[in-house]
Amino acid sequence: MKALVLGGGSMKGAFQVGVIQAVLENGFEPEMVYGISVGSLNATFLANETGKQMAENKKIDWPLAGRKLLEFWIKNITQPQDISTLRSRVMLGMNTLMSRFDGIVDPSPLHHLIRKHLNDDYLRDTPVKVKAGAVNIETGEMKYVSTQDPHYVDFVYASSSIPMLMPAVEINDQLYLDGGLREVAPIREAIEDGATEIILIGCHSPLLYQPEGINTRNLITLIERVRDITVNQIVNNNIQWAESYVDRSNLRGKPMKLTVVRPLTPLFLDLQHFNSEDISRLIIEGYRAGVESILKAEKGGDSAITDPAINGSAIRDASKHGPLHTESNNVT
C-alpha cells in the first residue's frame, strides 16, 4: 500500500505543503496518509478534500487536493494571530497561581480555522486511510485515531498542541498533547498498518539549527528552542529506524520502498513574527525539495513518483505571494 507520512514541525508545515504538491502532481496516489502535529493538520485537510471529491465526482484528483491544501495555507495562514493569541500577563499569573495554567497562547483561532474548513461527512467517508497521533499525558503513550473516530478532530487539535505554549486537549476524560513528544514522523504506525511504498515528508533538517543568539528571557523563544533540540533528535531516530526496517525487509524478500524528503539545511521562522511572504517562500522551498527528490529517485531507478513537473501551476501561483527563497529559511 502507498502511504504519505507527514512529520511534525509547527510552521515548518509550509515547507511540507510544497513537497506534498510536488509529489502529488507527479503521480503519487497514497492509499494512506498519516500525520503528527502540523502533519496531522495537513493530513486532515487532504482527507477532507478527498472525501469531498468522492462525494461530488466519485473519484480523487490528487494534484487538485494538493493545490487546495496549498491555497488554504496561502489564504489563511499569514501571521501569528491566525493560529493563536498571546494570553495577558495578568491572566497567566492568575491561572498559574491558582493551578489553572492553560498554556501561554490561546489556539482558538487555529481551532476555528480548522473547524471552518472541515466537513465531518467528508472526513468520515474519505476512501483514504488517514490517522493522526497524540500523546496521552497521564500514561505517556501514543494514541493514533482514524477519521472514523468520533473524536478525530479533537485528536488533531491535541496533536498540534505544543507543550507549555498551548493547553492540553481533554478527550474522554484524558488529556492529550503534541504527538511529537514521542514520534515526530509516524512511520512505524504506517508500516504496522501495511504500508509498503512510503513517501515520508519531514520538516526538520538532519542538522540542528544554530542561531547566532537566543533570548532565553523570552519564554516562548526558549520553549521553541528546547522543542527544536528534542524534536530534531526524535525525527532523526524515526527516519533511521525506518531506513533500517526497509533495508531488512528487502533483504528478507519483502519489497518495500521508502523516499524521505526533508530540508538539507535547517529552516527558521520566528513563531512570534512571520508573514505571508515567509509562508510562501517555505512552500516554494518545499516544492523545490520535492522535485529534486523526484529527479534523484528517478536517476536511481527506484522512484515511487513519475513524470516530474518542475513548473507546477500551483507553485507558480504561490510565487506571486512572495519572492523565490534562495537562502536557508527556518520555521520553528
N, C-alpha and C positions, 0 to 999 in steps of 0.2 A: 504494500500500500504506500502511496505517496503522501508524505507529511511535510507541512510547513511548520517549523518550530521557531517561535518568536521569543527571544530573550528579553529580560527587563533592562531598564536604563533610564527611567524618568523621561526628561525631554529629549534624550538621545533617540527616543522613538521616532523622531522626524527623520533621522538617518535610516531607520528601519523601513519607514514608509517608502523611501526612494528605492531601496533594494527590492521590496515587495513588488513595486511597479515594474521594475526591470525583469524579474523572474516570471511574473505572471504574463506580461505582454510577449514573452519569449517562449511560451508554450507549456510552462509547468502548470499542471492542474491538480492541486492537492485534494486528497480524499480526507485528510485530517489536518487540522490547524490547532496547535497548542500554544498557549501564551502565559507568560508571567509578567506581573507589573504592567508596564506600558505595553508589553507584548500581548497581555490579555485584552487590553483595550483594542488594539489593532485586530486581534483575532475575532473579537466580538463584532466589530463593525464589518468584517468580511463575512461573518456568519449571518448577520442581519441582511447584508446586501444579497448574498447568495440565496437566502430564504425568500427575499422579495422577488428576485429574478425567477425562481422556480414557481412562485405563486402566479406571476404575471405571464411568463413565457415558457414555462416547463423545461427550461434549460439554463445552464450557467455560462455567462460570458465573463471569464476570469480577468481578462485585461480591463473590462469595464469596471469590475469590482475593485480592482486596484486603483483605477482612476477616481472612483467615488471616495475611497479612503483618502487618497491624496488631496482631493478637493475639500474634504472635511477638515483636514489639518490646516490647509492654507486659509480657509474662510473663517475658521472658528478658534484657532489657537494662535493668537497674535501678540499676547502679552501675559505676564504672570497672573493678572486679575481674571483671566479667562479660566484658570484652573483652581485658583484658591485666593483667599483673602487673609491678610495677617490679623490675628486677634489682637485686641488692645492690651497694653501692658497691665492695665488695671485688672482686666478680666483674667489674664494669665496668672497674675499674682493671687487673685482671689481663688481661682479654681485650684491652683497648686496648694495653697494653704488649707483649703477645705477638702483636699483629696478628691478633687473633681477634674484633674488635669485631662484635657481633651485635645491635645495637640497644639502646636504653635500656630498653625494655619487652619483655616476652615475650608475643606474641599468641596463645599456645597456647589460652587459654580461648575466644577467638573462633573459632579453627580447630576446636576440639572442638564448639563450639556449631553451627557451620555443618555439619560432617560429620554430627552427630547428627540434623539435621533434613532432610538431603538423601537422595535415593534415585537412584542412578546410572541406573536404568532409566527413571524418570520424567523425569530431565533429558534423556536421550538421545531419548526418544520424544515429547516435547512437540511439538505441531504449530506452535508459535510459534517464529519465528527469534530466538534470543537470543544476544547476543555480549557479552563482557567484554574490556576492554583494559588492557594493562600495558606498561611501558616496559622495553626491553632496556638494562641498564646499560652494557654494553660498546659497543653500536652507537648507543645513544640513540634508537632507532626505536620507534615504537608498534607493538604487535602485538595484533590482535584475534583471538579464537578463539570458535567457537560451542560449544554444548553437545554437539556431536558429537565434539569433540576429546577424546581420552582424558585429557588433562591440564587439562581445563577448570577443575576446582575449584582446582587449583594456581594457575591464572592469576587466579582470583577472590581467592585469598589474596594474590597479588602485587599485584593492582590496588588492594587495600585496605591495603597495607603502607606506612605513612607513612615517608618517608626519614628516617634518623637515629634516629627513635623506634623503628622496627621493623626486623627483619632483611630483607634481600633474599631472594627465594624462588628456589631453583635448579630449573630445568626444562630437561631435555635438555642439561645442562652449561652452561646460560646463566643469568645472574642477572637477575631482574626485580623492579621496584618499582612503586609507585603510578602508574597511568596518568595521574593529574592532573599529573604533571611535564610532560606535553606537551599533553594535551587534557583539560579538565575536563568538558566536555559532548560526548559522541561523536556530534555531529550530522552531521559530514561523512561518517563511516562509514555512517550510516543512509541518507543521501541517495545515496551511491555505490552502495548496495545496493538502491536503488529506492524508497525512502520518498517518498511524495507528500503525505501528510496526517500531520502530526507534532505531538505534544504534547511539549514539552521542559520538564522539571521541574528547575529549578536550586535549589541550596541556599544560594546567595550573593546578597545584595542587590547592585544596581548600585553602591552606595556601600560604601566600606570602613569597617569598624567602628573607631571612635575611642575607645580605652579611656582612662579617667582616669589610669591609671598602670600601668606594666608592670614586673614584677620580672624584669629581664634577667639576674639572677644565678640564676634558676631555669631550667635548661637546657630543660626540657620547655615551659615558658611561652614562652621565646624562640624555640624551633623552631616552635611553633604560630603565633606572631605572624608570623614570616618567611614561613611557608607561607601564611597568610591573605593577606598582601600580594601574594604571587606568584599564588596561585590566583584572587584577585579579578580581576586583570588578564586572566588567561588565559580565564576564563569569560566576561568581557565581550567579549573578542575573538571567542570561539567563537560567541556569540549574534549579534554584529554581522555576522559573516561569513554566518551562516545567514539572517538577515533580508535581507541584500543579495542572496544567492543566490536566495531565494524571490521577491523582487521582480523580479529579472532573468528568472527562469523564467516568471513570469506575463506579463511584457511580451512574451516570445517566443511566447506562446500555449500554454505548457505549464503548466497549472494546478497549483499547489501551495498547501497550507495549513500555516501554522506558528503554533502557540499556545505562548507562553512563559509559564510560571508560576514565579515566584521571589519571595522576600521583598522587599517595598518598602523596608524598613529592615533594617539589619544584625541578624543573630541572634548571640546569645552564650551559650555554655555552657562552663564550665571542664572540660576533658577529664579533669582530675585529681579533680574534685569535682562529681558530679551524682547525682541520684536518680530514682526512678520518676516523681515529680511533674514534674520537668524534662522528661523524655521525653514524658509525656502532654500537657503544655502545648504542646510543639512540634508534636506530632501534630495537636492541635486547631487551632493556628495555621495549619498547612499545609492542613488541611481548609477552613478559612475562606477562605484564599487561593485554593484550588481552586474553591470555589463562586463567589467574586467574579469569578474569571476566566471562568467559565462564563456568568454573567449578563452580563458585559461583552461577551463574544463574541456572545451571542445578540442583544443590542441592536444590535450592528453587522451582524447578519445573516450572519455568516461563521463560525459555530461548528462545531467538529468534535464537539461534545458536545450531547446533547439532554436535555430534561426534568430540570432541576436539582432535586435532593432536598436541601434545605438542612438538614433534620434527619435525617441518616443514623443508622441504628440503631447501627452500629459505633462512630461517634464519640460517640454518647450513652453507650455503654458505656465508652469510653475516658475520658470526663469524670469517671467515678466514681473514677479513679485520681489525680485532682488537679484543682484549681480551674481555671476557664477563664482563659486567659492574655490579658491586656489591654495589657501593655506590651511594648516590644521586648525580645526574648529572643534570645541569640546562642549558637550552637554552633560550636566550633572543630574 
